[in-house]
């Protein structure tokens, strides 16, 4: 356990937990590209599935939480605008789906 903490530059168990949270968020954020790539390959052209935006917002929120915990302005400023944009895209998709159903 000490080697893992040392490798990840974690001084306490709490630090290690936050590093794991940050890595999870980053993996979710990266997962959005895999989802988009698979959807595009299946369609034969570039598409952005709704799952892309969910991966974006959840991954962005987790990485933002990590940045806030670490008081890292680079991470905070890098993630905050994206989270707002992803939320807006999901809102627009929801609005459009309601409009086409009614």
C-alpha beads as a LAMMPS data file, in Angstrom:
LAMMPS data file: protein, C-alpha beads

102 atoms
101 bonds

1 atom types
1 bond types

-500.0 500.0 xlo xhi
-500.0 500.0 ylo yhi
-500.0 500.0 zlo zhi

Masses

1 110.0

Atoms # bond

1 1 1 0.000 0.000 0.000
2 1 1 2.879 2.349 0.821
3 1 1 4.396 1.827 -2.629
4 1 1 1.102 2.726 -4.304
5 1 1 0.734 5.845 -2.162
6 1 1 4.332 6.817 -2.873
7 1 1 3.920 6.251 -6.611
8 1 1 0.784 8.427 -6.664
9 1 1 2.334 11.073 -4.381
10 1 1 -0.346 10.512 -1.727
11 1 1 0.707 11.363 1.812
12 1 1 -2.459 10.111 3.524
13 1 1 -5.245 7.618 2.878
14 1 1 -7.511 10.605 2.232
15 1 1 -5.120 11.829 -0.466
16 1 1 -5.211 8.381 -2.038
17 1 1 -9.027 8.368 -2.049
18 1 1 -9.117 11.748 -3.798
19 1 1 -6.555 10.598 -6.351
20 1 1 -8.727 7.549 -7.098
21 1 1 -11.781 9.842 -7.417
22 1 1 -9.860 12.118 -9.781
23 1 1 -8.678 9.173 -11.870
24 1 1 -12.234 7.799 -12.042
25 1 1 -13.495 11.150 -13.284
26 1 1 -10.742 11.304 -15.867
27 1 1 -11.576 7.778 -17.057
28 1 1 -15.241 8.732 -17.449
29 1 1 -14.201 11.839 -19.329
30 1 1 -12.025 9.713 -21.612
31 1 1 -14.841 7.176 -21.999
32 1 1 -16.907 9.756 -23.824
33 1 1 -14.482 9.619 -26.756
34 1 1 -14.762 5.839 -26.910
35 1 1 -18.578 6.084 -26.943
36 1 1 -18.444 8.720 -29.696
37 1 1 -15.963 6.724 -31.739
38 1 1 -18.028 3.509 -31.560
39 1 1 -21.252 5.362 -32.465
40 1 1 -19.531 7.034 -35.419
41 1 1 -18.052 3.766 -36.675
42 1 1 -21.467 2.090 -36.499
43 1 1 -23.153 4.981 -38.330
44 1 1 -20.386 5.340 -40.908
45 1 1 -20.111 9.079 -40.217
46 1 1 -19.382 11.351 -37.280
47 1 1 -22.145 11.401 -34.680
48 1 1 -22.355 12.599 -31.096
49 1 1 -24.619 10.298 -29.075
50 1 1 -26.415 11.502 -25.943
51 1 1 -24.195 9.175 -23.890
52 1 1 -21.241 11.370 -24.922
53 1 1 -22.795 14.298 -23.065
54 1 1 -23.571 12.186 -19.974
55 1 1 -20.002 10.895 -19.839
56 1 1 -18.814 14.488 -20.338
57 1 1 -20.903 15.962 -17.544
58 1 1 -20.323 13.188 -14.995
59 1 1 -16.602 12.956 -15.746
60 1 1 -16.314 16.758 -15.739
61 1 1 -18.150 17.049 -12.407
62 1 1 -15.945 14.425 -10.757
63 1 1 -12.743 16.036 -12.067
64 1 1 -14.112 19.444 -11.010
65 1 1 -14.762 18.084 -7.486
66 1 1 -11.190 16.790 -7.413
67 1 1 -9.888 20.190 -8.558
68 1 1 -11.932 21.977 -5.889
69 1 1 -10.651 19.570 -3.236
70 1 1 -7.066 20.163 -4.357
71 1 1 -7.740 23.915 -4.696
72 1 1 -6.257 23.709 -8.175
73 1 1 -7.358 26.722 -10.233
74 1 1 -6.131 25.148 -13.487
75 1 1 -8.430 22.133 -13.078
76 1 1 -11.313 24.251 -11.776
77 1 1 -11.114 26.753 -14.637
78 1 1 -10.575 23.953 -17.141
79 1 1 -13.635 21.937 -16.078
80 1 1 -16.209 24.525 -14.977
81 1 1 -17.052 25.962 -18.431
82 1 1 -17.298 22.465 -19.901
83 1 1 -19.723 21.277 -17.218
84 1 1 -21.964 24.251 -18.017
85 1 1 -21.798 23.540 -21.771
86 1 1 -22.499 19.807 -21.310
87 1 1 -25.503 20.674 -19.118
88 1 1 -26.803 23.061 -21.747
89 1 1 -26.438 20.451 -24.499
90 1 1 -28.369 17.886 -22.454
91 1 1 -31.064 20.483 -21.759
92 1 1 -31.353 21.266 -25.499
93 1 1 -31.562 17.562 -26.364
94 1 1 -34.292 17.044 -23.764
95 1 1 -36.211 20.078 -25.047
96 1 1 -35.945 18.894 -28.660
97 1 1 -37.165 15.394 -27.733
98 1 1 -40.152 16.839 -25.904
99 1 1 -40.961 19.017 -28.917
100 1 1 -40.841 16.075 -31.329
101 1 1 -43.074 13.947 -29.069
102 1 1 -45.768 16.574 -28.638

Bonds

1 1 1 2
2 1 2 3
3 1 3 4
4 1 4 5
5 1 5 6
6 1 6 7
7 1 7 8
8 1 8 9
9 1 9 10
10 1 10 11
11 1 11 12
12 1 12 13
13 1 13 14
14 1 14 15
15 1 15 16
16 1 16 17
17 1 17 18
18 1 18 19
19 1 19 20
20 1 20 21
21 1 21 22
22 1 22 23
23 1 23 24
24 1 24 25
25 1 25 26
26 1 26 27
27 1 27 28
28 1 28 29
29 1 29 30
30 1 30 31
31 1 31 32
32 1 32 33
33 1 33 34
34 1 34 35
35 1 35 36
36 1 36 37
37 1 37 38
38 1 38 39
39 1 39 40
40 1 40 41
41 1 41 42
42 1 42 43
43 1 43 44
44 1 44 45
45 1 45 46
46 1 46 47
47 1 47 48
48 1 48 49
49 1 49 50
50 1 50 51
51 1 51 52
52 1 52 53
53 1 53 54
54 1 54 55
55 1 55 56
56 1 56 57
57 1 57 58
58 1 58 59
59 1 59 60
60 1 60 61
61 1 61 62
62 1 62 63
63 1 63 64
64 1 64 65
65 1 65 66
66 1 66 67
67 1 67 68
68 1 68 69
69 1 69 70
70 1 70 71
71 1 71 72
72 1 72 73
73 1 73 74
74 1 74 75
75 1 75 76
76 1 76 77
77 1 77 78
78 1 78 79
79 1 79 80
80 1 80 81
81 1 81 82
82 1 82 83
83 1 83 84
84 1 84 85
85 1 85 86
86 1 86 87
87 1 87 88
88 1 88 89
89 1 89 90
90 1 90 91
91 1 91 92
92 1 92 93
93 1 93 94
94 1 94 95
95 1 95 96
96 1 96 97
97 1 97 98
98 1 98 99
99 1 99 100
100 1 100 101
101 1 101 102
